[in-house]
Amino acid sequence: MDATFIIVIFSIGFIGSYISGMLGIGGSIIKYPMLLYIPPLFGIAAFSAYEVSGISAIQVFFATIGGVWTYRKGGYLNKTLIGYMGASILIGSFVGGYGSRFMTESGINVTYGTLALIAAIMMFVPKKNVDDIPFDQVTFNKWVAAILAFIVGVGSGIVGAAGAFLLVPIMLVVLKIPTRMTIASSLAITFISSIGATVGKITTGQIDYGPAFIMVIASLLASPVGAMAGKKMNTKVLQVILAILIAATAIKIWTDML
């Protein structure tokens, strides 16, 4: 690994993790395409979809730790929501992470593109009055939350993402969770999900540990900084940024596949 390689991989990890902490996502929605397309532009590496999904899985594990730590005070974390969705997504992500070894690279990319497209559509659905609900009065259907989290876990485990880019719109649109609580709780759920995805990738030998280590260092530095920025931003602005980000990624993935 030369200096250019380290700088490029670190930069990808830092940018993705900053946005991860700010928006309550694991960051794979950003880092997956960045790892796939940016290194070849510098002539330093050309990671396969398997390698990218493996690096993403282990990086998300550490990125979400920093974000959750920043949100731990202030009532942002809904423990009941985290318990139901976390347990379900953990099982689903392990199934998806282990099962991905039987898929082709194009199959992994199609899965990723489909998840991103669904998430993008959901982010543009109007979210009326969700931020008017006091944190201590938030309610939701526990079984709907658990079932949707399991489905997200299977799909996200396949691509090495922790699924937060799908969890966030589900929590906002379907479960009607306030934006800041959604961001904080989704980071915690994403951390749990990343355990299953990471174990699945490690046991099947899909992780390139060199670049993964660089990404982990960047994540631990950038994610808490992003989370602090997210706590200060207007919730509508956060929703718009996430919607644009997911939509742009979906368009890029599908454009390259078609």
Summary of the structure (lengths in Angstrom):
residues: 258
radius of gyration: 16.6
end to end distance: 33.4
largest distance: 53.1
contacts: 1042
relative contact order: 0.24
helix: 81%
strand: 0%
